[in-house]
Amino acid sequence: MTRRFPASLPTALRAGAAMARSSTSCKLAIALILLSGPALTQIATSQESSQTTATTTSSVAYIYVQTKEGIDAFSASSTGQLTQVKGSLFADSGQMGAINDSYLVSVGTSMIRAYPIEANGAVGKQVSEADTVQNDGSGCGTNLGGALFDHTGKYLYVLLSTGDSNSNNPCSALQSYQIESNGSLVFLGEAVVDNGYHGLDLAEGINTISGNDNFAYGVWGDIYTNEFDSYARESGGALMTNKNFSEVDPTPNPAGANDPDDPASNDDSYYPLLVAADPANHLAAVMYEFFNGNPPSPQLACYTINSNGSITSNNTWENMPSTAFYPNTIAMSWTGTKLAVAGAGVQIFNFNGAAPMTEAASLPDSSRNFNQLAWDKNNHLYALDYDTGDLYVYTVSGTTITAAPGSPYTIPDNVKPYYQYGLIVVPK
């Protein structure tokens, strides 16, 4: 998905934002200071020997990468080494959007299509499709921004937008579907969001769903700022705009106040860039601070998700860690104890619920431009490099980030532009 950043962002930082925008998708799923650091450790290996036909006896996860020609699927061993699933590349129409235990869903210009996932991780032939144009909310456009399943894998959420910044009445719609056991898609409802401020359609849709599946969050922006986007789930599974949403942001640095004589003028100075939820109803957010002067690098904030979906942070500018590079993407571990941040390298932070995060490990590398990130349940982190199309696999343990055997992997036909990219990891 395209991310917009505050107009107050300095030129050097906006350049980083532009690079991320050129490499951004989904949303579903959520693209400032570049520091030098040690190069990423890479283990040389023969791609021919490492990308062989997979056996599933010791697989801990299946990894799916969208390419121009189809979906490349891999099986991961307990050490993080990948073998290609027999039959790859698998044909799909449009862009890989979301996967549950049974089906892969792709999104196209207006169509949503479902494909079964076989026992060995292979992607089967299309079994169903739904035309978003035939359902409410389609008036906002047919530019599908991505798809996301809830944690049960039963409900699917798809973003529609005009994709036209010159539209007179821009809007975005979040359509909700239920996927049946046979793969058919049943429309449940839509939430239309009028984000037409200054004539721009900048809704980001949703990037993450709370641990209890009751709320969903994303980031949207106008030409001046970014804001949280919040939805609440109805009893039937559809997501609707959360009218009860409010936020209490971290305490900002008083030195950055818009009015030096009035520190309170800085109360609204934090803007979200990326969000990710843990399993226990907390929210991690990469935050940019509007600053009177040279702004600091982005910081990581922790929020508590309240019973009505509002969010509250007790963090302050003094105890929130900063990122070592511009953050293109973030990913929460399945246990909710680690947050990975990626861009020009990888950083790992200990996630402590509402308490401030602490850095656990850092592996910066200005030669990398990671824009897709996902975990399995065996402490492996998967990162897709936008510039090369290569897939990197890391083992994260304590304070170390090390390359898994065979990493990086060259993905055939994985070339620009960004919409040909996509990374989804399905742990076993």
VOPAGU-2260 file (C-alpha; in pm, 1 decimal, decimal comma):
REM VOPAGU-2260
SITE   aa  ch    i         X         Y         Z
SITE  MET   A    0       0,0       0,0       0,0
SITE  THR   A    1     114,3     352,3     -61,3
SITE  ARG   A    2     215,8     539,0     250,1
SITE  ARG   A    3     211,8     918,7     278,5
SITE  PHE   A    4     417,6    1109,9     530,2
SITE  PRO   A    5     388,5    1450,9     693,9
SITE  ALA   A    6     469,1    1740,7     462,1
SITE  SER   A    7     699,1    1865,5     738,3
SITE  LEU   A    8     929,3    1568,2     680,5
SITE  PRO   A    9    1273,0    1703,1     581,2
SITE  THR   A   10    1394,7    1643,7     226,4
SITE  ALA   A   11    1642,1    1373,0     320,7
SITE  LEU   A   12    1378,8    1184,6     514,3
SITE  ARG   A   13    1115,2    1226,0     243,8
SITE  ALA   A   14    1362,1    1068,5       1,8
SITE  GLY   A   15    1363,1     761,5     223,1
SITE  ALA   A   16     985,0     767,7     231,6
SITE  ALA   A   17     968,5     786,7    -147,2
SITE  MET   A   18    1192,2     481,9    -177,3
SITE  ALA   A   19     964,3     290,2      58,6
SITE  ARG   A   20     653,9     403,3    -127,8
SITE  SER   A   21     793,2     260,3    -448,8
SITE  SER   A   22     828,5     -70,5    -271,7
SITE  THR   A   23     507,7     -90,6     -77,6
SITE  SER   A   24     174,8    -317,9    -116,9
SITE  CYS   A   25     -66,2    -462,3     104,2
SITE  LYS   A   26    -182,3    -354,7     309,1
SITE  LEU   A   27    -292,7    -540,5     469,1
SITE  ALA   A   28     -59,3    -639,3     646,5
SITE  ILE   A   29     179,7    -127,6     685,1
SITE  ALA   A   30     776,0     151,3     370,7
SITE  LEU   A   31    1494,4     803,1     847,1
SITE  ILE   A   32    1838,4     806,4     942,0
SITE  LEU   A   33    2063,3     558,0     760,7
SITE  LEU   A   34    2340,3     435,8     984,1
SITE  SER   A   35    2641,3     244,2     867,4
SITE  GLY   A   36    2694,7     -98,6    1014,3
SITE  PRO   A   37    2833,2    -445,0     954,5
SITE  ALA   A   38    2725,5    -617,8     637,9
SITE  LEU   A   39    2465,3    -886,7     661,7
SITE  THR   A   40    2625,4   -1226,0     701,0
SITE  GLN   A   41    2544,9   -1438,1     397,6
SITE  ILE   A   42    2613,7   -1806,2     364,4
SITE  ALA   A   43    2732,1   -1900,7      16,1
SITE  THR   A   44    2559,8   -2203,2    -123,2
SITE  SER   A   45    2446,8   -2351,3    -451,6
SITE  GLN   A   46    2095,1   -2232,8    -528,6
SITE  GLU   A   47    2046,4   -2543,1    -740,3
SITE  SER   A   48    2111,9   -2770,8    -444,1
SITE  SER   A   49    1912,2   -2567,0    -191,2
SITE  GLN   A   50    1601,6   -2513,9    -404,3
SITE  THR   A   51    1520,2   -2877,5    -466,4
SITE  THR   A   52    1189,7   -3060,8    -449,0
SITE  ALA   A   53    1054,9   -3046,9     -95,1
SITE  THR   A   54     982,3   -3335,5     133,3
SITE  THR   A   55     740,1   -3244,0     407,7
SITE  THR   A   56     856,4   -3475,7     685,3
SITE  SER   A   57    1048,4   -3206,5     876,8
SITE  SER   A   58     880,4   -2891,8     749,2
SITE  VAL   A   59     814,1   -2621,7    1008,2
SITE  ALA   A   60     656,4   -2371,1     769,1
SITE  TYR   A   61     556,9   -2306,3     410,6
SITE  ILE   A   62     678,8   -1987,7     246,0
SITE  TYR   A   63     503,0   -1830,8     -51,5
SITE  VAL   A   64     659,0   -1562,1    -272,2
SITE  GLN   A   65     464,7   -1384,5    -544,6
SITE  THR   A   66     654,7   -1343,1    -872,3
SITE  LYS   A   67     562,9   -1209,5   -1213,0
SITE  GLU   A   68     504,8   -1562,5   -1341,8
SITE  GLY   A   69     328,3   -1715,1   -1040,7
SITE  ILE   A   70     378,4   -1821,8    -680,2
SITE  ASP   A   71     707,6   -1978,1    -570,8
SITE  ALA   A   72     646,9   -2204,7    -269,2
SITE  PHE   A   73     906,6   -2340,4     -28,1
SITE  SER   A   74     916,4   -2574,2     269,3
SITE  ALA   A   75    1134,7   -2467,8     563,3
SITE  SER   A   76    1326,4   -2715,3     779,2
SITE  SER   A   77    1387,2   -2672,7    1151,4
SITE  THR   A   78    1718,9   -2501,3    1065,5
SITE  GLY   A   79    1550,2   -2255,4     829,7
SITE  GLN   A   80    1682,8   -2414,0     511,0
SITE  LEU   A   81    1436,1   -2399,9     222,0
SITE  THR   A   82    1344,2   -2655,3     -41,8
SITE  GLN   A   83    1114,0   -2573,8    -328,3
SITE  VAL   A   84     768,8   -2731,9    -320,5
SITE  LYS   A   85     710,3   -2966,9    -612,2
SITE  GLY   A   86     518,3   -2794,1    -890,1
SITE  SER   A   87     641,6   -2438,6    -826,2
SITE  LEU   A   88     579,4   -2193,0    -984,4
SITE  PHE   A   89     202,7   -2208,5    -919,1
SITE  ALA   A   90     -25,6   -2004,9   -1142,1
SITE  ASP   A   91    -247,6   -1742,3    -984,4
SITE  SER   A   92    -437,5   -1447,2   -1124,2
SITE  GLY   A   93    -362,3   -1107,5    -978,2
SITE  GLN   A   94    -158,4   -1065,4    -662,6
SITE  MET   A   95    -126,8   -1312,2    -374,8
SITE  GLY   A   96    -315,9   -1149,3     -89,5
SITE  ALA   A   97    -378,0   -1379,5     208,6
SITE  ILE   A   98    -350,8   -1744,4     315,7
SITE  ASN   A   99    -520,9   -1945,2     588,8
SITE  ASP   A  100    -465,6   -2313,7     661,0
SITE  SER   A  101    -672,0   -2422,6     361,6
SITE  TYR   A  102    -684,5   -2152,5      95,4
SITE  LEU   A  103    -476,2   -1887,5     -75,5
SITE  VAL   A  104    -666,3   -1578,3    -186,3
SITE  SER   A  105    -545,4   -1351,5    -465,7
SITE  VAL   A  106    -670,6   -1003,2    -552,2
SITE  GLY   A  107    -696,8    -861,9    -902,8
SITE  THR   A  108    -844,1    -552,3   -1062,2
SITE  SER   A  109   -1185,3    -634,1    -918,5
SITE  MET   A  110   -1183,9   -1010,4    -862,8
SITE  ILE   A  111   -1098,3   -1209,4    -549,7
SITE  ARG   A  112   -1000,4   -1570,5    -620,1
SITE  ALA   A  113    -948,4   -1868,9    -388,0
SITE  TYR   A  114    -700,9   -2155,3    -443,7
SITE  PRO   A  115    -669,9   -2462,6    -219,4
SITE  ILE   A  116    -347,4   -2535,2     -28,3
SITE  GLU   A  117    -249,3   -2900,9     -63,6
SITE  ALA   A  118    -102,6   -3116,9     214,0
SITE  ASN   A  119     253,1   -3063,5      87,4
SITE  GLY   A  120     212,2   -2685,3      61,0
SITE  ALA   A  121     137,9   -2681,1    -312,1
SITE  VAL   A  122    -117,8   -2435,6    -449,6
SITE  GLY   A  123    -407,9   -2600,5    -633,5
SITE  LYS   A  124    -636,6   -2481,4    -909,3
SITE  GLN   A  125    -884,3   -2199,0    -852,9
SITE  VAL   A  126   -1202,8   -2312,7    -677,2
SITE  SER   A  127   -1401,2   -1988,5    -643,5
SITE  GLU   A  128   -1409,3   -1618,9    -717,3
SITE  ALA   A  129   -1601,5   -1310,6    -609,7
SITE  ASP   A  130   -1648,0    -988,6    -802,3
SITE  THR   A  131   -1607,2    -689,0    -571,9
SITE  VAL   A  132   -1792,5    -470,4    -821,4
SITE  GLN   A  133   -2113,1    -664,1    -747,9
SITE  ASN   A  134   -2101,3    -576,2    -377,2
SITE  ASP   A  135   -2152,5    -262,7    -168,7
SITE  GLY   A  136   -1853,0     -32,5    -145,9
SITE  SER   A  137   -1744,9     -87,4    -506,1
SITE  GLY   A  138   -1826,6     276,0    -581,0
SITE  CYS   A  139   -1499,0     364,1    -412,1
SITE  GLY   A  140   -1306,6     194,9    -693,2
SITE  THR   A  141   -1166,3    -134,6    -810,3
SITE  ASN   A  142    -804,5     -80,6    -708,6
SITE  LEU   A  143    -769,1    -372,2    -465,3
SITE  GLY   A  144    -506,8    -281,3    -208,0
SITE  GLY   A  145    -464,6    -623,4     -52,0
SITE  ALA   A  146    -634,1    -883,3     164,3
SITE  LEU   A  147    -608,2   -1008,7     521,3
SITE  PHE   A  148    -756,9   -1303,5     711,4
SITE  ASP   A  149    -848,4   -1277,7    1077,5
SITE  HIS   A  150    -679,3   -1519,3    1319,1
SITE  THR   A  151    -947,0   -1785,1    1274,1
SITE  GLY   A  152    -897,4   -1786,8     898,1
SITE  LYS   A  153   -1274,2   -1762,8     855,3
SITE  TYR   A  154   -1313,0   -1394,8     770,6
SITE  LEU   A  155   -1139,3   -1211,2     487,5
SITE  TYR   A  156   -1102,3    -834,8     452,6
SITE  VAL   A  157   -1026,1    -660,9     122,6
SITE  LEU   A  158    -952,7    -293,4      54,6
SITE  LEU   A  159   -1095,2    -107,0    -246,4
SITE  SER   A  160   -1000,9     246,2    -346,3
SITE  THR   A  161   -1000,9     478,8    -644,1
SITE  GLY   A  162    -623,8     493,1    -653,1
SITE  ASP   A  163    -670,0     838,2    -808,6
SITE  SER   A  164    -544,5    1141,2    -619,9
SITE  ASN   A  165    -736,3    1369,5    -860,0
SITE  SER   A  166   -1075,3    1220,7    -776,4
SITE  ASN   A  167   -1333,5    1479,0    -671,0
SITE  ASN   A  168   -1494,5    1248,1    -415,3
SITE  PRO   A  169   -1228,7     996,8    -317,3
SITE  CYS   A  170   -1313,2     721,8     -73,5
SITE  SER   A  171   -1201,5     375,7      28,0
SITE  ALA   A  172   -1408,8      73,2     119,9
SITE  LEU   A  173   -1318,9    -226,3     330,6
SITE  GLN   A  174   -1522,6    -525,4     212,4
SITE  SER   A  175   -1569,6    -823,7     446,1
SITE  TYR   A  176   -1613,2   -1183,8     328,4
SITE  GLN   A  177   -1653,9   -1524,9     487,6
SITE  ILE   A  178   -1467,9   -1811,9     326,4
SITE  GLU   A  179   -1657,0   -2141,1     337,2
SITE  SER   A  180   -1506,5   -2488,4     377,6
SITE  ASN   A  181   -1531,7   -2540,2       0,5
SITE  GLY   A  182   -1350,5   -2211,7     -69,7
SITE  SER   A  183   -1652,5   -2008,6    -176,6
SITE  LEU   A  184   -1653,2   -1641,8     -73,0
SITE  VAL   A  185   -1963,9   -1491,2      87,4
SITE  PHE   A  186   -1996,3   -1110,9     107,7
SITE  LEU   A  187   -2078,1    -982,6     458,9
SITE  GLY   A  188   -2068,8    -603,8     439,3
SITE  GLU   A  189   -1852,5    -299,0     383,1
SITE  ALA   A  190   -1710,2      -1,2     566,7
SITE  VAL   A  191   -1678,5     310,0     350,3
SITE  VAL   A  192   -1422,4     563,1     462,7
SITE  ASP   A  193   -1426,0     914,4     318,0
SITE  ASN   A  194   -1063,0    1019,0     333,6
SITE  GLY   A  195   -1107,1    1295,6      81,1
SITE  TYR   A  196    -919,7    1564,1     271,3
SITE  HIS   A  197    -744,9    1785,3      15,6
SITE  GLY   A  198    -888,1    1565,7    -258,8
SITE  LEU   A  199    -658,8    1273,9    -192,2
SITE  ASP   A  200    -754,0     911,7    -149,9
SITE  LEU   A  201    -493,2     794,4      98,0
SITE  ALA   A  202    -667,0     529,4     307,4
SITE  GLU   A  203    -435,8     249,4     406,0
SITE  GLY   A  204    -703,9      -3,1     499,8
SITE  ILE   A  205    -591,3    -246,5     766,8
SITE  ASN   A  206    -248,1    -383,9     845,2
SITE  THR   A  207    -310,3    -582,7    1160,3
SITE  ILE   A  208    -587,9    -738,8    1368,4
SITE  SER   A  209    -601,6    -747,0    1748,4
SITE  GLY   A  210    -535,0   -1073,8    1927,5
SITE  ASN   A  211    -904,8   -1120,2    2010,6
SITE  ASP   A  212   -1008,2   -1040,8    1648,9
SITE  ASN   A  213   -1240,2    -764,5    1769,0
SITE  PHE   A  214   -1048,8    -472,8    1617,2
SITE  ALA   A  215    -832,7    -393,1    1315,7
SITE  TYR   A  216    -582,1    -113,5    1265,8
SITE  GLY   A  217    -393,1      52,7     986,8
SITE  VAL   A  218    -243,9     387,0     892,1
SITE  TRP   A  219    -380,3     643,3     651,0
SITE  GLY   A  220    -259,3     989,4     562,7
SITE  ASP   A  221    -340,6    1312,4     389,8
SITE  ILE   A  222     -82,1    1546,8     244,9
SITE  TYR   A  223      11,2    1675,6     589,1
SITE  THR   A  224      -3,4    1388,9     832,8
SITE  ASN   A  225     -61,1    1021,2     907,4
SITE  GLU   A  226    -335,3     891,4    1133,3
SITE  PHE   A  227    -443,7     560,7    1283,3
SITE  ASP   A  228    -725,0     384,4    1100,9
SITE  SER   A  229    -948,4     169,4    1324,3
SITE  TYR   A  230   -1228,0     -82,2    1265,1
SITE  ALA   A  231   -1447,1    -289,9    1496,3
SITE  ARG   A  232   -1584,9    -633,3    1410,8
SITE  GLU   A  233   -1958,6    -699,8    1419,6
SITE  SER   A  234   -2102,8   -1025,5    1549,6
SITE  GLY   A  235   -2135,6   -1158,5    1193,8
SITE  GLY   A  236   -1766,1   -1105,9    1122,6
SITE  ALA   A  237   -1777,5    -786,8     914,5
SITE  LEU   A  238   -1545,8    -499,6    1000,6
SITE  MET   A  239   -1697,9    -153,5    1036,4
SITE  THR   A  240   -1540,2     183,4    1113,2
SITE  ASN   A  241   -1481,8     204,0    1487,5
SITE  LYS   A  242   -1670,7     515,6    1596,2
SITE  ASN   A  243   -1541,9     472,5    1951,4
SITE  PHE   A  244   -1178,9     498,3    1849,3
SITE  SER   A  245    -953,2     744,6    2025,7
SITE  GLU   A  246    -585,1     747,1    2109,8
SITE  VAL   A  247    -351,2     859,7    2383,5
SITE  ASP   A  248      -9,6     893,9    2226,6
SITE  PRO   A  249     333,2     880,2    2391,6
SITE  THR   A  250     458,3    1189,4    2571,8
SITE  PRO   A  251     654,3    1396,0    2315,3
SITE  ASN   A  252     979,2    1581,3    2358,0
SITE  PRO   A  253     888,7    1933,4    2482,1
SITE  ALA   A  254    1192,5    2070,6    2297,6
SITE  GLY   A  255    1017,2    1995,4    1970,2
SITE  ALA   A  256     706,2    2201,4    2043,9
SITE  ASN   A  257     564,4    2402,5    1755,8
SITE  ASP   A  258     555,2    2700,0    1988,5
SITE  PRO   A  259     870,5    2709,3    2206,6
SITE  ASP   A  260     679,8    2913,3    2466,7
SITE  ASP   A  261     400,7    2658,2    2482,5
SITE  PRO   A  262     518,3    2293,4    2523,3
SITE  ALA   A  263     155,3    2181,0    2504,6
SITE  SER   A  264     156,2    2277,6    2136,9
SITE  ASN   A  265     352,6    1957,1    2078,4
SITE  ASP   A  266      83,6    1728,7    2223,1
SITE  ASP   A  267     -24,5    1612,0    1878,0
SITE  SER   A  268     324,3    1566,6    1740,9
SITE  TYR   A  269     344,6    1187,1    1695,2
SITE  TYR   A  270     232,8    1030,4    1366,4
SITE  PRO   A  271     215,6     653,5    1301,3
SITE  LEU   A  272     401,6     497,2    1010,3
SITE  LEU   A  273     350,7     121,7    1065,2
SITE  VAL   A  274     149,8     -90,7    1310,6
SITE  ALA   A  275     146,2    -453,3    1431,2
SITE  ALA   A  276     -59,2    -622,3    1705,1
SITE  ASP   A  277      54,1    -887,8    1953,7
SITE  PRO   A  278    -170,0   -1180,3    2066,6
SITE  ALA   A  279    -253,4   -1008,8    2397,3
SITE  ASN   A  280    -426,0    -693,3    2268,2
SITE  HIS   A  281    -133,2    -458,6    2248,5
SITE  LEU   A  282     -24,9    -257,7    1948,8
SITE  ALA   A  283     327,8    -178,3    1832,1
SITE  ALA   A  284     371,6     131,4    1616,9
SITE  VAL   A  285     657,5     300,7    1437,7
SITE  MET   A  286     609,1     670,0    1514,7
SITE  TYR   A  287     742,5     983,6    1351,4
SITE  GLU   A  288     762,3    1291,5    1572,7
SITE  PHE   A  289     684,4    1632,4    1428,7
SITE  PHE   A  290     971,2    1841,3    1552,9
SITE  ASN   A  291    1048,1    2211,8    1545,5
SITE  GLY   A  292    1386,9    2173,8    1381,3
SITE  ASN   A  293    1564,8    1854,2    1280,4
SITE  PRO   A  294    1337,9    1563,4    1375,3
SITE  PRO   A  295    1472,1    1253,0    1547,7
SITE  SER   A  296    1472,3     913,5    1378,2
SITE  PRO   A  297    1149,6     711,0    1410,4
SITE  GLN   A  298    1072,2     560,1    1749,7
SITE  LEU   A  299     881,5     249,2    1853,5
SITE  ALA   A  300     574,1     295,3    2070,5
SITE  CYS   A  301     360,8      42,5    2259,6
SITE  TYR   A  302     -14,4      85,9    2303,9
SITE  THR   A  303    -275,7    -100,1    2504,6
SITE  ILE   A  304    -589,9    -186,4    2307,0
SITE  ASN   A  305    -885,0    -101,5    2530,2
SITE  SER   A  306   -1219,9    -281,5    2541,6
SITE  ASN   A  307   -1377,7     -36,1    2293,9
SITE  GLY   A  308   -1083,4     -45,5    2053,9
SITE  SER   A  309    -929,6     283,1    2163,4
SITE  ILE   A  310    -553,5     274,8    2224,1
SITE  THR   A  311    -345,2     419,9    2505,9
SITE  SER   A  312      30,7     451,5    2540,4
SITE  ASN   A  313     221,1     528,0    2860,6
SITE  ASN   A  314     553,8     552,4    2673,6
SITE  THR   A  315     756,3     872,1    2651,3
SITE  TRP   A  316    1005,9    1013,2    2403,5
SITE  GLU   A  317    1277,6     933,9    2658,2
SITE  ASN   A  318    1213,8     558,5    2688,5
SITE  MET   A  319    1105,6     463,7    2335,7
SITE  PRO   A  320    1384,8     301,9    2128,8
SITE  SER   A  321    1476,7     445,3    1789,2
SITE  THR   A  322    1526,3     260,9    1463,6
SITE  ALA   A  323    1876,1     237,7    1313,7
SITE  PHE   A  324    1748,6     288,4     959,1
SITE  TYR   A  325    1435,8     390,5     773,1
SITE  PRO   A  326    1167,4     127,4     857,3
SITE  ASN   A  327     997,2     -13,9     547,4
SITE  THR   A  328     809,7    -287,3     731,7
SITE  ILE   A  329     759,2    -448,7    1072,4
SITE  ALA   A  330     641,4    -791,9    1187,9
SITE  MET   A  331     532,5    -921,9    1528,1
SITE  SER   A  332     647,3   -1271,5    1628,6
SITE  TRP   A  333     376,5   -1532,1    1688,3
SITE  THR   A  334     443,5   -1527,8    2063,1
SITE  GLY   A  335     420,3   -1150,1    2073,9
SITE  THR   A  336     758,6   -1119,8    2244,9
SITE  LYS   A  337     964,5    -992,1    1949,5
SITE  LEU   A  338     910,7    -714,6    1697,7
SITE  ALA   A  339    1119,3    -720,9    1380,5
SITE  VAL   A  340    1190,4    -398,8    1192,6
SITE  ALA   A  341    1338,8    -409,0     842,8
SITE  GLY   A  342    1466,4    -172,5     578,1
SITE  ALA   A  343    1839,8    -127,5     529,6
SITE  GLY   A  344    1895,2    -436,1     740,8
SITE  VAL   A  345    1708,0    -595,0    1031,4
SITE  GLN   A  346    1652,0    -498,0    1394,0
SITE  ILE   A  347    1486,3    -709,4    1663,9
SITE  PHE   A  348    1318,7    -555,6    1968,7
SITE  ASN   A  349    1187,3    -718,9    2284,2
SITE  PHE   A  350     815,3    -648,3    2295,4
SITE  ASN   A  351     689,9    -608,8    2651,1
SITE  GLY   A  352     320,0    -537,9    2612,7
SITE  ALA   A  353     244,0    -185,5    2727,1
SITE  ALA   A  354     596,7    -130,6    2859,3
SITE  PRO   A  355     859,8      30,5    2634,6
SITE  MET   A  356    1041,5    -197,3    2392,5
SITE  THR   A  357    1412,1    -270,5    2422,5
SITE  GLU   A  358    1653,4    -356,5    2144,6
SITE  ALA   A  359    1760,0    -721,9    2134,4
SITE  ALA   A  360    1968,5    -741,4    1815,6
SITE  SER   A  361    2062,5    -528,6    1516,8
SITE  LEU   A  362    2202,9    -616,5    1175,5
SITE  PRO   A  363    2205,7    -299,0     962,6
SITE  ASP   A  364    2321,0    -312,3     600,6
SITE  SER   A  365    2274,9     -20,2     362,5
SITE  SER   A  366    2299,9    -256,5      64,0
SITE  ARG   A  367    1968,5    -420,3     155,4
SITE  ASN   A  368    1620,0    -278,6     101,0
SITE  PHE   A  369    1385,0    -519,3     278,3
SITE  ASN   A  370    1017,2    -445,4     222,1
SITE  GLN   A  371     844,8    -773,5     314,6
SITE  LEU   A  372     887,5    -948,3     647,7
SITE  ALA   A  373     734,0   -1251,7     822,1
SITE  TRP   A  374     804,6   -1496,6    1105,6
SITE  ASP   A  375     750,5   -1869,3    1145,0
SITE  LYS   A  376     709,2   -2027,7    1489,7
SITE  ASN   A  377    1069,0   -2157,9    1507,0
SITE  ASN   A  378    1247,6   -1823,5    1547,9
SITE  HIS   A  379    1305,9   -1784,1    1175,3
SITE  LEU   A  380    1257,6   -1444,7    1012,4
SITE  TYR   A  381    1198,5   -1418,6     638,2
SITE  ALA   A  382    1279,4   -1096,7     452,7
SITE  LEU   A  383    1232,7   -1006,9      86,1
SITE  ASP   A  384    1475,6    -759,3     -69,8
SITE  TYR   A  385    1294,2    -520,4    -302,4
SITE  ASP   A  386    1600,4    -427,6    -508,9
SITE  THR   A  387    1719,0    -781,3    -586,1
SITE  GLY   A  388    1409,0    -994,9    -531,0
SITE  ASP   A  389    1617,0   -1225,9    -309,9
SITE  LEU   A  390    1465,2   -1402,1      -9,6
SITE  TYR   A  391    1671,0   -1396,6     311,2
SITE  VAL   A  392    1615,9   -1631,6     604,6
SITE  TYR   A  393    1750,3   -1550,0     951,4
SITE  THR   A  394    1755,2   -1734,7    1280,0
SITE  VAL   A  395    1683,9   -1501,3    1572,8
SITE  SER   A  396    1812,5   -1609,6    1912,1
SITE  GLY   A  397    1868,3   -1384,9    2211,5
SITE  THR   A  398    2088,9   -1100,7    2090,2
SITE  THR   A  399    2192,0   -1258,0    1759,9
SITE  ILE   A  400    2059,9   -1256,7    1403,7
SITE  THR   A  401    2231,4   -1515,4    1185,3
SITE  ALA   A  402    2174,2   -1628,6     827,9
SITE  ALA   A  403    2009,5   -1969,7     799,0
SITE  PRO   A  404    2172,1   -2236,9     577,2
SITE  GLY   A  405    2118,2   -2155,0     209,9
SITE  SER   A  406    2026,0   -1789,9     262,1
SITE  PRO   A  407    1978,9   -1582,8      50,4
SITE  TYR   A  408    1762,2   -1750,7    -213,6
SITE  THR   A  409    1726,9   -1617,8    -565,6
SITE  ILE   A  410    1359,8   -1608,3    -662,1
SITE  PRO   A  411    1309,3   -1662,8   -1037,6
SITE  ASP   A  412    1119,8   -1392,3   -1226,1
SITE  ASN   A  413    1091,3   -1182,0    -910,4
SITE  VAL   A  414    1139,7    -846,0   -1076,0
SITE  LYS   A  415    1004,5    -496,6   -1026,3
SITE  PRO   A  416     754,9    -333,6   -1000,5
SITE  TYR   A  417     649,2    -394,3    -643,9
SITE  TYR   A  418     304,3    -535,3    -713,2
SITE  GLN   A  419     475,4    -847,0    -844,0
SITE  TYR   A  420     612,5    -904,2    -496,4
SITE  GLY   A  421     447,5   -1071,3    -201,6
SITE  LEU   A  422     565,1   -1280,4      95,2
SITE  ILE   A  423     345,0   -1496,6     318,9
SITE  VAL   A  424     470,6   -1748,8     576,0
SITE  VAL   A  425     237,4   -2021,2     704,0
SITE  PRO   A  426     380,7   -2196,4    1013,0
SITE  LYS   A  427     295,0   -2560,7    1077,0
